[in-house]
Amino acid sequence: MSLKRKIEIKKLESIQGGMSQFYTPQSSHETMLVQIPPQSIDDLFVHHFQTDQLLVVKGNFVLIILQNRQYQYIYLTEDNPQVVTIPPGIPHSSINFNDELCLLVNAVLRHGKPHPKDYQSIKKPFPYDLNQVKQISSSLVLKS
């Protein structure tokens, strides 16, 4: 079985139970709670034998994906429950221009032992387009 080499974005399915909304959990080998600090721009990093499945549970941020020598900027928010799946070998990062931290769940799928360089920064081939990130964040926040 070969691993997919592109990211996927999937809206979470849910059912209503009384006053509560129940969302479909993600299968995983390990679940991590991740905090993205306010006013932060993270370095790129890549996982060698791990698929990330990210779901924002509080706040919002912009996920940056590097593919085909281009950055893709994906706005993720608690107001739109969706899971972004990042397969191994895809460099990614995060930007949180908000004054509050962002909390997300990462339902990790393991495809081997963790690699020693999995969470070490890698050099950006070119700078992020921070104007585009600000524009994406502000235009989507205004629509909420």
LINCOR-V374956 format. One record per residue. RES is the residue in one letter. OMEGA is omega as a letter, one per 30 degrees, with the letter a starting at -180 (none if undefined). NEAR is the number of other C-alpha atoms within 12 Angstrom. D_CENTER is the distance of its C-alpha to the mean C-alpha in Angstrom with 2 decimals. Layout:
RES | OMEGA | NEAR | D_CENTER
RES | OMEGA | NEAR | D_CENTER
//
This chain:
M | l | 4 | 24.39
S | l | 7 | 22.16
L | l | 19 | 18.40
K | a | 15 | 16.66
R | l | 19 | 15.58
K | l | 22 | 13.34
I | l | 29 | 10.00
E | l | 20 | 10.62
I | a | 22 | 9.77
K | l | 19 | 12.03
K | l | 23 | 13.50
L | l | 23 | 14.47
E | l | 16 | 18.22
S | l | 15 | 20.20
I | l | 13 | 23.84
Q | l | 11 | 25.89
G | a | 9 | 27.99
G | l | 7 | 30.32
M | a | 7 | 28.45
S | l | 9 | 25.21
Q | a | 13 | 22.37
F | a | 14 | 21.19
Y | l | 19 | 17.90
T | l | 17 | 17.66
P | l | 21 | 16.24
Q | l | 25 | 14.23
S | a | 18 | 16.47
S | l | 20 | 15.53
H | a | 18 | 17.51
E | l | 18 | 15.90
T | l | 21 | 13.82
M | l | 19 | 12.35
L | a | 20 | 12.00
V | l | 23 | 9.93
Q | l | 26 | 11.37
I | a | 30 | 10.35
P | l | 23 | 13.92
P | l | 21 | 15.50
Q | a | 19 | 16.53
S | l | 22 | 14.41
I | a | 25 | 13.44
D | l | 29 | 12.02
D | l | 25 | 13.44
L | l | 31 | 12.13
F | a | 27 | 12.14
V | l | 32 | 12.35
H | a | 31 | 13.03
H | a | 27 | 16.36
F | a | 24 | 16.81
Q | l | 33 | 13.58
T | l | 37 | 11.13
D | l | 41 | 7.76
Q | a | 35 | 7.36
L | l | 46 | 4.77
L | l | 42 | 7.02
V | l | 34 | 7.93
V | l | 26 | 11.56
K | l | 24 | 12.88
G | l | 30 | 12.57
N | l | 40 | 10.16
F | l | 44 | 8.40
V | l | 42 | 7.79
L | l | 41 | 5.10
I | l | 37 | 7.86
I | l | 33 | 8.84
L | l | 32 | 12.46
Q | l | 21 | 14.61
N | l | 12 | 18.36
R | l | 14 | 18.75
Q | l | 18 | 16.77
Y | l | 27 | 13.64
Q | a | 25 | 11.65
Y | a | 28 | 10.24
I | l | 33 | 8.12
Y | l | 36 | 8.93
L | a | 36 | 7.38
T | l | 31 | 10.18
E | a | 24 | 12.12
D | a | 20 | 14.78
N | a | 25 | 13.25
P | l | 29 | 12.09
Q | a | 30 | 10.04
V | l | 35 | 8.04
V | l | 35 | 5.90
T | a | 34 | 7.73
I | a | 38 | 7.72
P | l | 31 | 11.39
P | l | 30 | 13.34
G | l | 27 | 14.50
I | l | 34 | 11.71
P | a | 39 | 11.28
H | a | 42 | 8.04
S | l | 33 | 7.82
S | l | 37 | 7.27
I | l | 38 | 10.14
N | l | 34 | 11.53
F | a | 30 | 14.97
N | l | 24 | 15.89
D | l | 15 | 18.62
E | l | 17 | 16.88
L | l | 23 | 14.20
C | l | 32 | 10.94
L | l | 25 | 10.63
L | l | 32 | 8.06
V | l | 29 | 9.16
N | l | 30 | 8.15
A | a | 27 | 10.92
V | l | 31 | 11.75
L | a | 28 | 14.21
R | l | 24 | 16.67
H | a | 22 | 18.72
G | l | 14 | 20.93
K | l | 14 | 21.40
P | l | 18 | 18.80
H | a | 18 | 19.63
P | a | 13 | 20.96
K | a | 17 | 18.86
D | a | 23 | 15.42
Y | l | 20 | 14.37
Q | l | 18 | 16.83
S | l | 17 | 16.12
I | a | 20 | 17.11
K | l | 17 | 19.03
K | l | 22 | 17.63
P | l | 15 | 19.95
F | a | 14 | 20.18
P | l | 19 | 18.97
Y | l | 29 | 16.06
D | a | 19 | 17.54
L | l | 21 | 17.24
N | l | 15 | 19.54
Q | l | 20 | 17.33
V | l | 29 | 14.33
K | a | 24 | 16.94
Q | l | 18 | 18.37
I | a | 27 | 15.26
S | a | 28 | 14.55
S | a | 20 | 18.26
S | a | 14 | 19.20
L | l | 20 | 16.70
V | a | 22 | 17.54
L | l | 9 | 21.19
K | a | 9 | 20.94
S | none | 12 | 19.84
//
